[in-house]
Every structure is written in structure tokens, then in C-alpha cells.
């Protein structure tokens, strides 16, 4: 079975010059944790994840504990410990000024639509990634996640 059989074809992606505020807003609305990043030519140049954004904000805002792993934990921490409207506004402003290209992972692993599901799963495991963009003739045509593979296995 090929990844083209299980991949998401309507892929949420971002351009490298978009703000992380826009990225996290859309990822939260779509309930996803990461997305491919393209340049304006449509070429894959990176992957942005909520983990990338949270780690950046932890450093920028000198938040403790440093082990926050999700946007939700950052929000909860902000509400519990900071409880300052100005600090929350600062976070929002910082996210609007910071570009996706500043935080994205540039080491991107991609696959073709003809890659087998087993090959994709092995690559995810070997490279320790949760998603693989699917590229055909230089263009983004889909994305396969660990969740897609699990859903496929459960349907067997």
C-alpha cells in the first residue's frame, strides 16, 4: 500500500514569511500540531510545529518550567503564574512579529506518493518525526502523519 492511499491531500501549509501568530492560530483551529512551510515559489523549505513555537516563547519570555510541551500548557501557565494582561499582549505581539522561517525546522524529510506505508513509518521512526510531506514533481501534494498510519493499521 502506498502513502498516496492514506495521505491528507488538502494540506495546511504556511509560507516562510507568515507570522507564527497566524500559524498557531490556524493550527489550533484545525487541531494539528505542525505543517509544511513553503517559499513563495511553492518549494518545501521547512516544517513548523507547536513545539517549535512553545520552545521559542519559553526562551524569549524566560518562562519556567522550561519543560512546557504544548501551547495549552503555555497558556495555562500564563494564566496561573503571569496573570498580567500586558504580558499576554507582549506574547501576542512577539508572535505577530516573528516569522515562520525564524522557527521552522529546516531539516525536512519528504517522501513521494509512491512510497510504501512501511517505508514512511520506518523513516518517521529513524528520523524521529511525526509527519512527512509528500512531494510529487517538486510540489507539495499531501502529508502523512503517524496518526494516518495508526488509523490505517486499525482499519486492517
C-alpha positions in Angstrom: 0.0 0.0 0.0 1.3 3.5 -0.9 1.2 6.7 1.2 -0.9 8.2 -1.6 -3.7 5.9 -0.3 -3.7 7.4 3.2 -2.2 10.9 2.9 -4.1 14.1 3.6 -4.4 15.8 0.3 -5.8 19.1 1.4 -2.7 20.2 3.3 -2.5 23.1 5.6 0.8 24.8 4.9 2.4 28.2 5.6 4.7 30.5 3.7 8.0 31.2 5.3 7.2 34.9 5.6 3.9 34.4 7.5 3.8 35.2 11.2 3.9 32.5 13.9 0.7 34.1 15.3 -1.1 33.3 12.0 0.5 29.8 12.0 -0.5 28.9 15.6 -4.0 30.4 15.1 -4.6 28.2 12.0 -3.0 25.1 13.6 -5.2 25.5 16.7 -8.3 25.9 14.6 -7.5 22.8 12.5 -6.4 20.8 15.6 -3.0 19.9 14.1 0.5 20.2 15.7 2.6 21.0 12.6 2.6 21.9 9.0 4.9 22.2 6.0 6.5 25.6 5.1 6.9 26.7 1.5 8.7 29.6 -0.1 6.7 31.8 -2.5 7.8 29.6 -5.4 5.9 26.7 -3.7 9.0 24.8 -2.8 9.2 22.9 0.5 11.7 24.7 2.8 10.7 23.6 6.3 8.3 22.3 8.9 6.8 24.4 11.7 5.3 22.7 14.8 3.7 23.9 18.0 6.7 22.5 19.8 9.0 24.9 17.8 6.8 27.8 18.8 6.5 26.9 22.5 10.2 26.4 22.8 10.8 29.8 21.3 8.3 31.5 23.7 9.8 29.7 26.7 13.2 31.2 25.8 12.0 34.6 24.8 9.8 35.1 27.8 12.2 33.3 30.2 9.4 31.1 31.4 9.8 28.4 33.9 9.4 25.5 33.9 11.2 25.1 30.6 9.6 21.7 30.0 6.3 23.1 28.7 5.5 20.9 25.6 2.3 22.4 24.3 0.6 25.7 23.5 -2.1 24.8 26.0 0.5 24.4 28.9 1.9 27.7 27.9 -1.5 29.4 28.0 -2.4 27.7 31.3 1.0 28.7 32.8 0.4 32.3 31.6 -3.0 32.4 33.2 -1.9 30.9 36.5 1.5 32.4 37.0 1.7 35.6 35.0 -1.9 36.8 35.1 -0.8 40.0 33.6 -2.7 41.3 30.6 0.4 43.2 29.4 2.5 40.1 29.4 -0.2 38.3 27.3 -0.3 41.2 24.9 3.5 41.0 24.7 3.3 37.3 23.8 0.8 38.1 21.1 2.9 41.0 19.7 6.0 38.8 19.7 4.2 36.1 17.8 2.9 38.6 15.2 6.4 40.0 14.6 8.2 36.6 14.4 8.2 34.8 11.0 7.7 31.1 10.5 11.1 30.9 8.8 12.7 32.0 12.0 11.4 29.0 14.0 10.8 26.3 11.4 12.9 23.1 11.3 14.9 23.3 8.1 15.9 19.7 8.1 12.9 18.4 6.2 12.3 14.8 5.3 9.8 14.3 2.4 8.5 11.3 0.5 6.9 10.6 -2.8 3.3 9.4 -3.3 4.7 6.0 -4.3 6.5 5.5 -1.0 5.1 2.5 0.8 3.4 3.0 4.2 6.1 0.8 5.8 8.9 2.9 4.3 7.2 6.1 5.6 6.7 4.6 9.1 10.4 3.5 9.1 11.5 7.0 8.1 9.4 8.6 10.8 10.9 6.3 13.3 14.5 6.7 12.1 14.3 10.5 11.8 12.1 10.9 14.9 9.5 13.0 13.1 5.7 12.9 13.3 4.8 14.0 9.8 6.2 13.6 6.3 5.3 16.0 3.5 4.5 14.2 0.2 6.2 15.8 -2.8 5.5 15.0 -6.5 7.4 16.7 -9.3 8.7 19.3 -6.8 5.2 20.2 -5.5 3.5 19.5 -2.2 0.7 17.1 -2.9 0.0 15.7 0.6 1.2 14.9 4.1 1.3 11.7 6.1 1.4 11.7 9.9 1.9 9.0 12.5 -1.9 9.3 13.1 -2.7 8.5 9.5 -0.6 5.3 9.7 -2.2 4.3 13.0 -5.7 4.8 11.5 -4.7 2.6 8.5 -3.5 -0.2 10.8 -6.7 0.0 12.9 -8.8 -0.5 9.7 -6.9 -3.6 8.7 
